[in-house]
């Protein structure tokens, strides 16, 4: 039996390190896309936390891009470091600001995903 080449093992390891956190982020962003599509153009409008002061619609669109599109780019390996920045920001922001006063059990998801974001 032939042992795998170190470059093959390295490539597989990088694939797993890109795909797993990206898959977790995309499962977190998929409901937000549904929420955006459901609330867009409704009478009540989009209800979302306005974290940048740009309005709830823009904030939700940026969050969907950062939690759904950017992780897909990271999983594919295209411009990985640049694509990881929006996802890291979107997970670091709730950890530092929105959940600062809560206990660890409710803020472990943003902490874990912001730590797992590729450099």
C-alpha positions as CSV (number, residue, x, y, z in Angstrom):
1,X,0.0,0.0,0.0
2,X,1.3,3.4,-1.0
3,X,1.4,6.2,1.6
4,X,-0.1,9.6,0.6
5,X,2.2,12.3,-0.4
6,X,2.7,15.2,2.1
7,X,1.3,17.7,-0.4
8,X,-1.8,15.6,-0.8
9,X,-2.3,15.4,3.0
10,X,-1.7,19.2,3.3
11,X,-4.2,19.9,0.5
12,X,-6.8,17.7,2.2
13,X,-6.2,19.4,5.6
14,X,-6.6,22.8,4.1
15,X,-9.8,21.7,2.3
16,X,-11.3,20.5,5.6
17,X,-10.2,23.6,7.4
18,X,-11.9,25.7,4.7
19,X,-15.1,23.6,4.2
20,X,-16.1,22.9,7.8
21,X,-16.2,26.4,9.2
22,X,-17.6,27.7,5.9
23,X,-20.4,25.1,6.1
24,X,-21.2,26.1,9.6
25,X,-21.4,29.7,8.6
26,X,-23.6,29.0,5.6
27,X,-26.1,27.1,7.7
28,X,-26.2,30.2,9.9
29,X,-26.7,32.5,7.0
30,X,-29.3,30.4,5.1
31,X,-32.2,31.3,7.4
32,X,-31.2,35.0,7.2
33,X,-31.6,34.8,3.4
34,X,-35.0,33.3,3.8
35,X,-35.9,36.1,6.3
36,X,-34.6,38.7,3.8
37,X,-36.7,37.3,1.0
38,X,-39.8,37.0,3.2
39,X,-39.6,40.5,4.6
40,X,-38.4,42.4,1.6
41,X,-41.2,44.5,0.2
42,X,-43.6,43.5,3.0
43,X,-45.8,46.1,4.8
44,X,-43.7,45.8,8.0
45,X,-40.4,46.0,6.2
46,X,-37.2,44.2,7.2
47,X,-36.7,43.7,10.9
48,X,-33.0,43.3,11.7
49,X,-30.4,44.8,14.1
50,X,-28.9,47.9,12.5
51,X,-25.4,47.3,13.5
52,X,-23.7,49.8,11.2
53,X,-26.2,52.5,11.2
54,X,-27.1,51.9,7.5
55,X,-30.6,50.7,8.1
56,X,-32.0,47.2,8.8
57,X,-32.3,46.3,5.1
58,X,-28.7,47.1,4.3
59,X,-27.5,45.5,7.5
60,X,-29.4,42.3,6.7
61,X,-28.1,42.2,3.1
62,X,-24.5,42.7,4.3
63,X,-25.0,40.0,6.9
64,X,-26.4,37.5,4.3
65,X,-23.4,38.3,2.0
66,X,-21.0,37.8,4.9
67,X,-22.6,34.6,6.2
68,X,-23.6,32.9,3.0
69,X,-21.6,34.2,0.0
70,X,-18.2,34.9,1.6
71,X,-18.1,31.4,3.3
72,X,-18.9,29.8,-0.1
73,X,-16.0,31.6,-1.6
74,X,-13.8,30.4,1.3
75,X,-15.0,26.8,0.9
76,X,-14.1,27.0,-2.8
77,X,-10.7,28.5,-2.0
78,X,-11.1,31.6,-4.1
79,X,-9.5,34.7,-2.5
80,X,-9.7,32.9,0.9
81,X,-8.2,35.6,3.1
82,X,-10.3,38.4,1.5
83,X,-13.5,36.3,1.6
84,X,-12.9,35.4,5.3
85,X,-12.8,39.1,6.4
86,X,-16.6,39.7,6.1
87,X,-17.4,36.4,7.9
88,X,-14.9,37.2,10.7
89,X,-16.3,40.7,11.1
90,X,-19.9,39.4,11.2
91,X,-19.1,36.9,13.9
92,X,-16.7,39.1,15.9
93,X,-19.2,42.0,16.1
94,X,-21.9,40.1,18.0
95,X,-19.2,38.6,20.3
96,X,-17.8,42.0,21.2
97,X,-20.8,44.3,21.2
98,X,-24.2,42.6,21.1
99,X,-23.5,39.8,23.5
100,X,-21.1,41.5,25.9
101,X,-23.5,41.3,28.9
102,X,-24.7,37.7,28.3
103,X,-23.3,34.5,29.7
104,X,-21.0,32.2,27.8
105,X,-23.6,29.6,26.8
106,X,-25.5,32.0,24.6
107,X,-22.5,33.6,22.9
108,X,-20.4,30.5,22.3
109,X,-21.5,30.3,18.6
110,X,-20.1,33.7,17.5
111,X,-16.9,33.0,19.6
112,X,-16.4,29.6,18.1
113,X,-17.0,30.7,14.5
114,X,-14.9,33.9,14.8
115,X,-12.0,31.8,16.2
116,X,-12.4,29.2,13.4
117,X,-12.4,31.7,10.6
118,X,-9.3,31.1,8.5
119,X,-6.6,33.8,8.7
